[in-house]
Amino acid sequence: MIWLKRIFLGLASLLFAGWLALVVYAYWPTGITEVPARSLADPGDRFVSVDGLKLRYHTWGEPGPGKPVAVLLHGFGNSLQSFRLLAPLLTTHYYVVAVDMPGYGLSAKPADFDYQNPHQAQMIKDFIRALGLKNVVIGGHSLGGAIAFRVALDNPDVIGLVVMNPGIISTGVPPIARYIFFPMQRIQAKLFGDPEFRANFLRRSFIDPSIVTDEVVRNLSLTAQSEGYMSGMTSLMGQYSDADEVPMLSQLKVPSLIAWGAQDRGKPAGEFGQLRALLPDNTAVLVAGSGHYVQEEAPAETAEAMNAFVQRVMPATP
């Protein structure tokens, strides 16, 4: 029995030493100095205060009569830069507004914040009101697709929904994420703030990884340089939840468009068909040559579908 006790104590000591090494790594300085987000912004970036938080947004085109507003929401770990290729192709038919959700890009990243989908959706509803936007077509990619769906429910400002490989049926996040322990949340935040890790992680999601240029990586890396990143992203990483929008899909009252990259490696086979069957009043476009980031790998095809979608959501002018 003594030898069993020694083995147990030895294993416990190794586990403790490993855990302690993780803690040291998690809190080891990153070498990145966090600065106010405005100092990192491009000339075209704008900021608005929503429920006490500063959110960054960018616009393309001009508002006009008979022209809906496309409000675009990025996916997990991304920012409004995700729509840099798509947005300019929409300006004939839409006034385009893309926004960094709280915790991402150059928007505020408070540590004591509810980053889960229902609250993020409420923040976007309040963002739409803060800008006085009407006739909104709310669009979202991946995580942003699930949040966009929630924004579209019972919202008088929204006249249509566009989802791009959305995280509605499956999030793409491994279920083990719900079991992460201290200090793994901070380690994940640290890794996502590392430009090399972020670039390699992102390129694996693309059929054509050359789209993830040095400029894209530089733009995404601004997130980790902005004030509050480590504390805010650590909090965000600890708030994993499963997709739970499916029971609400039948409640959608506005027309919808699904733009889907057919070679999405992170989605189960058949999810596109399942979403088509569940999402009311939808038009669906399957893009054969694209993966998860359909708005970046197939911006022309996605824009064509969104521009045609205007005819479904805006009344014809005499």
C-alpha positions in Angstrom: 0.0 0.0 0.0 2.9 2.3 0.6 4.0 2.1 -3.0 0.5 3.0 -4.2 0.5 6.0 -1.9 3.9 7.0 -3.4 2.6 6.7 -6.9 -0.5 8.7 -6.1 1.6 11.5 -4.5 4.0 11.4 -7.4 1.2 11.8 -10.0 -0.4 14.5 -7.9 2.9 16.4 -7.7 3.4 16.2 -11.5 -0.1 17.4 -12.1 0.4 20.3 -9.7 3.7 21.2 -11.3 2.1 21.1 -14.7 -0.8 23.3 -13.5 1.7 25.8 -11.9 3.6 26.0 -15.2 0.4 26.9 -17.0 -0.3 29.7 -14.4 3.2 31.0 -14.9 2.8 31.0 -18.7 -0.6 32.6 -18.5 0.6 35.5 -16.5 4.0 35.9 -18.1 4.2 39.3 -19.8 3.1 39.3 -23.5 5.3 42.2 -24.4 2.3 43.9 -25.9 1.4 47.3 -24.5 -2.4 48.0 -24.5 -3.3 51.5 -25.6 -6.7 53.3 -26.1 -8.5 51.9 -29.1 -9.0 55.3 -30.8 -5.2 55.6 -31.2 -5.2 52.4 -33.3 -8.2 53.3 -35.5 -8.1 54.0 -39.2 -9.3 57.4 -40.5 -12.6 55.8 -41.6 -13.4 54.2 -38.3 -16.1 55.7 -36.1 -17.0 55.2 -32.5 -20.4 55.4 -30.8 -21.4 55.0 -27.1 -23.9 52.2 -26.6 -25.1 51.4 -23.1 -21.9 53.0 -21.7 -19.5 51.1 -24.0 -17.6 52.6 -27.0 -18.2 50.5 -30.1 -16.2 50.9 -33.3 -18.0 50.8 -36.7 -17.2 51.5 -40.3 -19.5 52.5 -43.1 -19.5 52.1 -46.9 -21.7 53.9 -49.4 -24.4 56.5 -48.7 -27.9 56.2 -47.3 -30.7 56.9 -49.8 -34.4 56.5 -50.4 -35.4 52.9 -51.1 -32.0 51.7 -49.9 -31.9 49.4 -46.9 -29.1 49.4 -44.3 -26.9 46.3 -44.1 -25.6 46.0 -40.6 -22.9 43.3 -40.6 -21.6 41.3 -37.6 -18.3 39.4 -37.6 -17.6 35.9 -36.2 -15.7 34.8 -33.1 -12.2 36.2 -32.7 -12.6 38.5 -35.7 -13.6 42.1 -36.3 -15.3 44.2 -38.9 -12.3 43.7 -41.2 -14.0 40.4 -42.1 -16.3 42.4 -44.4 -13.6 44.5 -46.2 -14.1 42.6 -49.5 -17.9 42.2 -49.3 -19.0 45.6 -48.1 -17.8 47.7 -51.2 -19.7 45.3 -53.5 -23.0 46.1 -51.7 -23.0 49.9 -51.8 -25.2 50.2 -54.9 -28.1 48.5 -53.1 -27.3 49.1 -49.4 -25.9 51.6 -47.0 -23.4 49.3 -45.2 -22.5 49.4 -41.6 -20.1 46.9 -40.0 -19.5 46.9 -36.2 -17.0 45.4 -33.8 -19.1 43.6 -31.1 -18.1 44.2 -27.5 -14.9 42.3 -26.7 -13.7 42.3 -30.3 -11.7 44.5 -32.6 -11.4 48.0 -31.3 -14.7 48.0 -29.3 -14.7 48.1 -25.5 -13.7 45.0 -23.7 -14.9 45.2 -20.1 -14.0 42.2 -17.9 -17.4 42.4 -16.0 -19.6 41.9 -19.0 -22.0 39.3 -20.3 -20.5 38.2 -23.7 -23.1 35.6 -24.4 -25.4 35.7 -27.4 -28.6 37.2 -25.9 -26.8 40.1 -24.4 -24.6 40.7 -27.5 -27.8 40.8 -29.6 -29.3 43.4 -27.2 -26.2 45.5 -27.6 -26.6 45.4 -31.4 -30.2 46.4 -31.2 -29.2 49.3 -29.0 -26.4 50.1 -31.5 -29.0 50.2 -34.4 -31.1 52.6 -32.3 -28.1 54.8 -31.3 -27.4 55.4 -35.0 -31.1 55.8 -35.9 -31.0 53.1 -38.5 -34.2 52.0 -40.2 -35.0 49.3 -42.8 -32.1 47.2 -41.5 -31.0 44.0 -43.1 -29.0 42.4 -40.3 -26.3 40.1 -41.5 -23.8 38.0 -39.6 -21.0 35.5 -40.2 -20.5 32.4 -37.9 -21.1 33.5 -34.3 -22.3 36.8 -35.8 -24.9 34.9 -37.7 -26.5 33.5 -34.5 -26.4 37.0 -32.9 -27.9 38.5 -36.1 -30.8 36.0 -36.0 -31.5 37.1 -32.4 -31.5 40.8 -33.5 -34.0 40.0 -36.2 -36.6 38.5 -33.8 -39.4 41.0 -33.0 -37.4 44.0 -34.0 -39.3 46.7 -35.9 -36.1 48.2 -37.3 -35.2 44.9 -39.1 -36.7 43.9 -42.4 -34.4 41.0 -43.4 -31.8 38.6 -42.1 -28.6 37.3 -43.9 -26.6 34.5 -42.3 -23.2 33.3 -43.6 -22.2 29.9 -42.4 -23.8 30.8 -39.0 -23.2 29.3 -35.6 -26.9 28.5 -35.2 -27.0 24.7 -35.3 -23.4 24.1 -34.4 -20.9 26.7 -33.1 -17.8 25.1 -34.4 -16.3 25.3 -30.9 -15.3 21.9 -29.5 -17.6 20.9 -26.6 -14.5 20.4 -24.3 -14.4 24.3 -24.2 -17.2 24.2 -21.5 -14.8 22.3 -19.2 -11.8 24.6 -19.3 -10.3 25.5 -16.0 -8.2 28.3 -14.6 -5.9 29.6 -16.1 -6.9 28.2 -19.5 -9.2 31.1 -20.2 -6.3 33.5 -20.0 -4.0 31.2 -22.0 -6.5 31.2 -24.8 -6.8 35.0 -24.7 -3.0 35.1 -24.8 -2.8 32.8 -27.8 -5.4 34.7 -29.7 -3.5 37.8 -29.1 -0.3 36.4 -30.7 -0.1 37.3 -34.4 1.6 34.1 -35.5 -0.9 31.9 -33.7 -3.8 33.9 -34.9 -2.6 33.8 -38.5 -2.1 30.0 -38.5 -5.4 29.4 -36.8 -7.3 31.6 -39.3 -5.5 30.2 -42.4 -6.7 26.7 -41.5 -10.3 27.8 -41.9 -9.7 29.0 -45.5 -9.7 26.9 -48.7 -7.4 29.6 -50.0 -5.2 30.6 -47.1 -3.4 33.3 -49.2 -6.5 35.5 -48.5 -5.1 35.9 -44.9 -2.5 38.4 -45.9 0.0 40.2 -43.6 -2.3 43.2 -43.7 -5.2 41.1 -42.5 -3.1 39.7 -39.6 -1.9 43.2 -38.8 -5.5 44.5 -38.7 -6.6 41.6 -36.4 -3.6 42.1 -34.2 -4.8 45.5 -33.3 -7.4 43.8 -31.0 -4.7 42.6 -28.6 -3.1 46.0 -28.6 -6.3 47.8 -27.5 -7.0 48.7 -23.9 -8.6 46.0 -21.8 -7.8 43.1 -24.2 -6.3 40.6 -21.8 -8.9 41.0 -19.0 -11.8 41.3 -21.3 -10.9 38.4 -23.6 -10.1 36.2 -20.6 -13.6 36.9 -19.4 -15.1 36.2 -22.8 -13.2 32.9 -23.2 -14.7 31.7 -19.9 -18.3 32.3 -21.1 -18.7 29.3 -23.5 -22.3 28.2 -24.3 -23.8 25.7 -26.7 -25.9 27.0 -29.7 -29.4 27.3 -28.5 -31.1 29.4 -31.3 -32.7 26.4 -33.1 -35.9 26.3 -31.0 -36.5 30.0 -31.9 -36.0 29.7 -35.7 -39.7 29.3 -36.4 -40.4 32.6 -34.7 -38.6 34.6 -37.4 -41.0 36.9 -39.2 -38.8 38.6 -41.8 -37.4 37.1 -45.0 -34.0 35.4 -44.7 -31.0 34.6 -46.9 -28.4 31.9 -46.3 -25.0 32.3 -47.9 -23.1 29.1 -47.3 -19.5 28.1 -48.2 -19.9 24.4 -49.1 -16.4 23.4 -48.0 -16.7 24.5 -44.4 -14.4 22.0 -42.5 -15.9 23.0 -39.1 -19.5 22.2 -39.9 -21.1 18.7 -39.9 -22.3 17.3 -43.2 -25.9 18.2 -43.8 -26.1 21.3 -41.7 -26.7 23.5 -44.7 -29.8 21.5 -45.6 -30.9 21.4 -42.0 -30.8 25.2 -41.7 -32.7 25.6 -45.0 -35.4 23.4 -43.7 -35.7 25.2 -40.4 -35.2 28.9 -41.2 -38.5 30.4 -42.4 -39.0 32.2 -45.7 -35.4 31.7 -46.8 -33.4 32.0 -50.0 -30.3 29.9 -49.9 -27.1 30.1 -51.9 -24.5 27.3 -51.8 -21.0 28.4 -52.9 -19.0 25.4 -54.0 -15.5 27.0 -53.9 -15.7 28.5 -50.5 -15.1 27.3 -46.9 -16.3 28.8 -43.6 -15.5 32.5 -44.6 -17.8 32.7 -47.5 -17.9 36.5 -47.4 -14.1 36.6 -47.9 -13.5 33.6 -50.2 -16.5 34.3 -52.4 -17.4 38.0 -51.9 -18.8 38.5 -55.4 -21.2 35.5 -55.1 -22.2 36.6 -51.6 -22.8 40.2 -52.8 -24.8 39.0 -55.8 -27.1 37.1 -53.4 -27.4 40.0 -51.0 -28.1 42.5 -53.7 -30.8 40.4 -55.2 -32.2 40.0 -51.7 -33.2 43.7 -51.7 -36.1 42.9 -54.0 -37.5 40.6 -51.3 -37.2 43.1 -48.4 -37.9 46.5 -49.8 -41.3 47.5 -51.4 -41.0 48.5 -55.0 -41.2 52.2 -55.7 -43.7 53.3 -58.2 
